[in-house]
Amino acid sequence: MPNPPWIKNAGRAPRRQLSLELILEAAERLSEREGWDSVTMRRIAQEIGTGPASLYAHVDSKADLDQLLYDRALEAVPLPEPDPRRWRQQLVDLGVDMARAMAARPGTARVALDTPIPATPRALQIIDRVFAVLAAGEVPPDLAVAWADVYALQVTAAAYELSPTGPPGAESERLRVQSARIGEYLAVLPESALPHLRAVLPRFGPDADPFAPLRSALEMLVAGMAARMEARPDRERTGRRVR
């Protein structure tokens, strides 16, 4: 039997019990619909239909919520089984997968840039796997640590650049305006000004695969590390070559 009309919430769908999962889902909807800057505790509470104070029973602060959203995005990253025959390609593929996962969730790349050392569960799993792949390639620990830091910065910066920062369409409009400004400025300069920039500027157009530049950069980064390993005196003494 249906409830009589004077009973509260009569005829309405039952509200889901407030939980961390519900909070994260609401935050993701807000971010995708209105941009990362719209994700505040007050707006999340409005999205769910509750008061902001009730959220703090499930998360201590907005900063902690940001970390949870970042880690949630990284769950989409597959972890490769280290292969000594393919370790270089595995590092490239893993980096692209990380950037793709962060770029798909607005704001998470910004969280990564603001976090000196990620300490969330999935982030630590990925870091561990990066070092496992480096070990499969027989990369010395000192070189592995230095290289992994640059690798993480490259991946995160690419994800940030490819992440939407506002409502749908805002990023494309921002890039269009900025490109037009550069073109207008070059048009008023003598043709002899900034010749090298003019020569490469046409290559800065949109790529069919937006992650292709990152893939190329990571391939160069891995190749540079391999060359450094070849040049190390201990490698020269043993006669081993980097695969």
N, C-alpha and C positions, 0 to 999 in steps of 0.2 A: 504494500500500500504506500502511496506517496505521502510525504509529509504535508500537513495542512499549511496554508500560505502564511500563517503567523509564526511558523517555526523559522528561526534564523537559517539562512542559506538554503531555504526550500527551493528546489528546482535547479540549484547550481551543482556543477560537477564538484566532487569532493576535492579539497585542496591537498596537494602532496605534502607530506610531512617535511618540515625544513631539515635539510641535511647539507653536508659539505658538497655532495654531488650536485644538488639542486642549485647551490650558490655558484659553483663553477660553471654549470650550464648557462645560468642567467648572465654571468660575466662574459662568457664567450658570445652569447647572442648580442649583447650590447656592443661588444667590441666589433663584431662583424657588421652590425647594422649602422653604428654611429661613430666608430673609431675608438682607439684605445683611450683617448683622453676622457671619453664619456664614462669609463668604468670607474665609478666611485662606490663606496659602500652605500651611500644614500640611493644612488640610481639602481644598484643591484637590488636593494630592498624593495624599491618601487616596482621593479620588474617582476619580483616574486610575489609582491603583495603583502609585505610584512614591514616591520620597523627596523631601522638600521641596527639598533642595539641587539636585536635577536641574532644577527649574523655573528657577533663576537663570541657566541657560545660554540661556534664551529671553527673560527679562524681568529688568531690573535690580533692581526693588523692588516691593513691594505698591502703593506710590503710582503707579508707572508702569503697573502692571496696571490700577489703577482708571481711569487716563486712557484706556487702550486700550478698556476696557469702555464708558466714556462715549462715545468716538468711534464705537464699533461700534453703539451705540444710535442715534446720529445718522445713520447710513447709511440709516435708514428714512425720513428727511425728504426729500420731493421739493423740488427747487429751481425756483422759477418763473422764466420768462423775463420780465424787467422790461417792464411795459406802462404807458406814461404815462396810459392811460385807466382803468387798474384798480389803480394803485399802492397806494391805500389798502387795498383789499380784499386785495391780495396780501400786505401786511404782516400783516394780521389772520390770514389763512389760514396763513401761514408760521409765525407765533407759535404757533398752535394745533397745527400739525403737530409743531413742536419739543417742545412740552409733552407731547403724546400719545406721542411716541417715547420720551422720558425716563421718563414714568410707566409705560410698558410694561416697562421694564427696571429692576427694583428697585435702588435705590442710586445710579443714575446722576445723578439730580437733586441728590443730596447732594454728589457729586463736583463737579458744576458750581458749586454754591454755595461750595465750598471752593477753587475755582480763580479767582483774580482776573482773569486773562486767559487764556482757552482757547488752546492752541497746538497742538492735534491737527489732522490734515489735514482731516477732515470739518467740524470746528468752524470752522476758518478759511474753508472754502468757504462755509459758511452765513453767516458774518459778512460776507464779501465780497458775497454776494448781497443781504443786507439793505441794504448801502450802495448797491448797484446799483439796487435798487428805489427807495430814497430819492432817488437821482440822477434816476431817471425821473420822479419827482414834482417835480423842480426844488427839492428841499429844500436850503437853503444848508449847506455843510459844517459850520459851527460848530453849527448847530441839529441837524444829523443826528447828530453825535457825542454830544451831550448826550442827545438823544432815544433813541438806540440803547442807551445804558447803562441807562436806566430800562426800556426795552422788554425787555432781556435779564433784568433782575431780576424783572420781572413774570412773564415766561414761566417762568423757573426756579423761582420761588416756587410758582407754580400746579402745576408738575410735581411738586415736592417734596410739596406738600399731597395730591396725588392718588396718590402712590406708596405701595405697600405697604411697610411697614417691618419686617415679621416674617413668620412662616409664614402660609399662606393662612387667612383668617378673623380674624387677629389685629387688623388695622386696623379692621374693622367692629366688633369687640367694644370696642376702645378708644374709638371714636367714640360707641358706644351708652352706655358708662359715663360718658363726659364729658358727654354730653347729659343723662343722668339726673341728674348732679350739679348742673348748672345749673338744671334744673327743680326739684330739691329745695330749692336755695338760694332761688330766687324764691318758692317756696311759703311759706317761713317769713318773708318780708319783707312789710311792708305793701304793699297794692296800689298805693299812691302812689309806692313806691320804684322807681327805674329805669324810668319810664314809656316812654321812647323805645325802650329795649331791648326791653321787652315788646311794643311795637307792631310791631317788625320781626322779632322772633324767629321767628314762624311761616314767614317767607320764607327761613329758613336751612335748610329741609328739603332732602333729596336731590333733585337735578334729574335729569330723564330723560336729559339729556346732561350728564355731569359737567364737560365743558369749556365749557358755555354761559356760566358766569360769566366765564371767562377771555376768551371771544370778546367779550362785552359790554365788559369792561374795556379790551381792546385797541382796540375801536372808539372808545371815549371817548378813549383815549390818542392815537390817530391824529387824531381830530377836534380835540383840543386843539392838536396840533402845526400842523394846517392853519389853525386860527384865529390862532395865533401868527404864522404866515407872512403871513396877510392883514394883520395889524396892523403889520408891519415897515415902516419909512419907505421903504425901497427898493422895496417892492412898491407902496406908495401912489404913488410917483413914476412908476413905469412903467405903472401901471394894470392890470398882469397880475393875474388872479385864480387862486387855487389850485383845481385840478380835484379 
